[in-house]
Amino acid sequence: MIVCIAEKPSVARDIAAVLGATKRKDGYIEGNGYCVTWTYGHLCSLKEPHDYDSSLKAWRMGDIPIIPEKFGIKVMEDEGVKKQFAVIEKLFNEADEIVNCGDAGQEGEVIQRWVMQCAKCRKPVKRLWISSLTEEAIREGFNNLYDASKFDSLYAAGCARAIGDWLLGINATRLYTIKFANGKGVLSVGRVQTPTLALVVKRQKEIENFVPQPYWELKTLYRDVTFSVKQGRFDKKEDAEKALSEIEGKPFEVTSVETKDGKESCPKLFDLTSLQVECNKRFGYSAEQTLKIIQSLYEKKLTTYPRVDTTFLPNDIYPKVPQILAGITPYKKFTEPLMGKKLRKQTSVFNDKKVTDHHAIIPTGKFFNNFTPEEKWVYDLVTRRFIAAFYPDCKVANTVVEGKSADVEFRVSGKVILEPGWRVLFPNDKNDKKDDGDAVLPPFEKGESGPHSPSLAEKMTQPPKYYTEASLLRAMETAGKTVEDDELRDLMKENGIGRPSTRAAIIETLFKRNYIVRDKKRILATQTGIELIDTIENELLKSATLTGMWEKKMRDIEHGTYSMETFMGELKDMVREVTSAVKASKGKAIISSQEAPPKK
């Protein structure tokens, strides 16, 4: 008998249907030589401090740092969990072989392996690794099962992440609560949540401490087109007024007209973070909402695996594209012009080197009209991006007109779309960043001149903008660095803080702990959040850059290029360093709105 263990009942039902297992039992589905069972999220977890030593249930400064010699796993304290675990344990004992059908990612690997470890599974294990839940994908996956050992480094990275979060979270939270909460609450500190909160607090302080400075803009209206002074803004009023006086009453002359034909490539396919960013901008969805929506679309077999951090596809997807396009029938208007032709294949879309475990989020080619309204909007975003990848570039004419009055030089630029190409999929798309809003210009000729109307406006410099969920996700992805360029952002992903699958949960955790609040789209730090970051003097705990470096090391463990033992040694040294620093700190007590800590 082969036992397959999926991550949730709905996925188990899909797998069982493909395998021909049809008999419903208590906690599993049986038939055709298979038993298909399931977990539902984390059935097992790392042991808590008091599981190693009952005296550690109370929080005492003298017990910190808490660093177990060996980390253990336990079944969660829940009757439903214990019942399902007993079913799994019994099936494992009776099995000839196990197939791990957990989510094909780091977290899915950890969830299933911890269950196997707690169940003392000694049977041979295979791994199902698929990117969608369609019948074809499941069947193909079972025809190409991997040996479980292929994913040992993925499991090691997942364990390193979980243990790292445990070590820092348990010790730092107890340290700061005992030292600074004044007995009035819990001050939660974490490996990813604290640097994320620090980003919000830092930005907020920059805004609050910002001192506006005046500057002056000189523009002129010629033939109903506004030209801006070429040198940019004036920092001194007298310089601006002098330039204005020089051109008043003088004619304006066009000195240069330059038009270049250009191309604009289609937007990149979605990874999870870029999808969360886009949905926050367009629809105001939180990162957690978007994750739930795209996860639901995945489970409905409409889109591929969502918890991904790449915007590329592997080359082996290319032959499947015509079938995918043919299946998304509501978009026939856009797919029909592509059918029967050799489809475009760009390196900005297909690149094996940029794909590891999973590829970008795309439609599966299956279509069932069972959407919620929110799912419909998100599906539409994913699908249009995918179709656009096979359309021609958008052809534009970029025009730059320069002119002068007296010796003051002016400039204006404009753009005309000659052939829309992929833009036909995004009519009137104000959210498309490629649409820079340049005006469509009338024809100008070099040497022409005439009257103009100059104007001088005093303006004030503006502070940075508060984070929105979209911009905070981007900041987490780039460890707090402002990066607009897509290619550069891709290079920085390995040093981002958190993973695409966890960033939404981290932001939600900060909301739940009342460290940040929503003000329409803006994210604001609360007084408690600000005080907590001010109290944390150790940069190791709140630096997005340093945390990003740790994330990179965990990725290296996943890729087999860094030792988990080395990483664990560094982690333990860091915890000891943080402990010493906090114990020696002279900071003031702060108040948290969280629950009271355990009594001594």
Beta strands, then each sheet from edge to edge (+ up, - down):
strand 1: 2-6
strand 2: 23-25
strand 3: 28-31
strand 4: 34-38
strand 5: 44-46
strand 6: 73-75
strand 7: 97-101
strand 8: 125-127
strand 9: 146-147
strand 10: 214-222
strand 11: 225-229
strand 12: 252-264
strand 13: 394-405
strand 14: 408-419
strand 15: 449-450
strand 16: 453-460
strand 17: 516-519
strand 18: 522-525
sheet 1: 2+ 3- 4+ 1+ 7+ 8+ 9-
sheet 2: 5+ 6-
sheet 3: 15+ 12- 13+ 14- 11+ 10- 16+
sheet 4: 17+ 18-
end
